[in-house]
Amino acid sequence: MSPIIETSRLLLREFTLEDIADVYAFGSNEVVNRYTGDPLMESPAQARKVISDTWLVDYKTYGYGRWALIYKPEKKLIGFVGLKYLSDIQETDIGYRLLPDYWGKGIATEAAKEVLAYGQQTLGIKRIIGIAFPENIASCRVLEKIGLKWYKTADYPGENKTLHWYQTTEVKGPEQS
């Protein structure tokens, strides 16, 4: 499968059903999923379902989605990075998850910066948001490093989870007019 994005250290490509074991590895990791709001995967069958029913569908429906993040020096799938259209709030979100051994190496920032540029320049998406739990300081920093600006702290609609919301563009609210 051809890469969507490639840097000197990273390769981003669409997920395939051959990635089930790797998706299960990060999807069942408590540390990786501490700040995601998603339940831990309990079996490789759940990884297969996410790949086939979410990511592969997103590629066909929207032309983008979460992409496999390959760390080229080890030729290893270490997580995901990519865009996701959130139909319930009609926004495109940038997100990333990496195995803990790869934290603190600038990988999330490097990958997310490339994804943001791809979304804006290649796909023509004007507004991209990022959402993170306030206590997930590292994730908030990545969003800031790639150029997103904090614009509110609020619950996700319909959920009782307070989150920091970031965006690519300034949007004036009624109080700023």
N, C-alpha and C positions, 0 to 999 in steps of 0.2 A: 504494500500500500504506500502510495506516495505521501510525503510529508505535506502538511498544510503550512507549517512554520518550522524553520530550522535555524538554530544559532550554533555557535562553536561547541556548546556543551549540551544542547537540548534539541530534541526532535518532538514535534507535536503532530499527531495524526489521529484519524478517526479510530474509535474503538472497534474491535471485531469480537466475535464470540471466542476467538482464541485467547482473549485476555481475561477470561473468567477467573483464573487462579490469582492473577495480579490484582484485579478489582476486589476480589474477596480479601486479599491480604490487607489492603488499606481500608476497605469498607467494614472490616471486622475489628479494626484496631481502635481500642478505647481512646488512646491518646490523640490519634488523628481526628476522631469524631467528637471529641469533647465539646467543641464549640460549633457544631454543625446544625444541631436541632434534629438530625436524622437518627433513627434507631440503628444500632449496630447490625450488620449483616450476620445472620446466624448460620448460613450455609452458602456454598458455591452456587446453588440454585437461585438464591437471591441476587447474586452478582450477575448471573445470566439474565435474569429478568430486568435488571436495571439497564444492562447493555441493550437488550433486544427491545424492550418496551418503552424505554425513555431515550437513551442516547441515539440509537439508530433511527428512531422515529423523529427526533429533533433534527437530525441531519437532513432527512427527507422533507420535513415540514417547513423548516426555517432556513435551511442551508448552512447551519452552524449548530454547535452544541458543546458539550464538555469533550475535550480531546485527551487522548492518552499522552502522558508526559513521560518521555523516554530520556533517561540520563545517559548520554552517548558514551562517556568514558567506561561505563559498566554494561552498556547495551541492556539496561534494565528499565522496565516500566515502574515508576516510583509514585505515581498518583495521577491526578488530572488537573487540567487548567482549561478554561474556555468560557464561552458565552452561553447563556441560557435565557430563552424568552420565557418570562414569567407571565403567563396569560391572565392569571387572576388579578395582577396589578398593571398589566400591559407595559412592562418594562423589560429591558435586556440587562441581565446581571452578569458581571464577571466574577468567576469563582475559581478556587484552586484548593487542592488537598495533596499533601505530600507525606510520605512515610517519614517518621521523626528523624531517622538517620540523615536526612537531606535538608533539615531545617538549619537556618543560620548560615547558609552558604550563598544567599542571594538568588537561589533558583526560582523561588516563587515570584520575586520582583522581575527577574529577567524574562520569565515566561509570560507573566501578566502584562508587562510592557509591550511585548510583541503581539499578544492577543488583542490588546486595546487598539494598537495601531492597525492591525488587520481588520478589526470590527469597524473602525471609523473610515479607513482609507479604501479597503477592498470591498467591504460589505456596505459601506455608506450609512452605517448606523450613527446618527447624530448624538444620541444620548445613551450612555451606558452607566449603570449604577453598580455600586458595590455595597454589600450589606454584611456587617460583622457584629458579633457580640462585643459590647464595650470592654469586657474583661479579656478579650482576645487581642491583646495589644500588638502582637506581631502581625496579625492579619490587618489590623487597622493601619499599621505603618506601611505595609505593602501597598494598600490602596492609596495612601497619601504619596508614597514614592513614585507611583506610576502616574500621578497627576490628578487623581480624583480629589474632590473637595467635600468635606463633611457639610451636610446641609440640615440634618435633623437627627434627633434621638427619639425613636418612637417604636411602638409595637408593630410587628408585621400584621397586616390586616387579618382579622379573624383568629389571631393567636396571641397568647399572653407571653410574648418574648420581646423584651426591650432590646433594640438593636441600634447601632450607629449606621446611618445611611449616608452614602457618598455618591457623587455624581460627576460627570464630565463637564457639564455646563452649569452656569449660574441660571437659576430659574427664579424670577421674582414672584414672590407671594404677595397677597393683598396688602400685608403690612409694609412692604417695601416699595409699593407703587408711588 
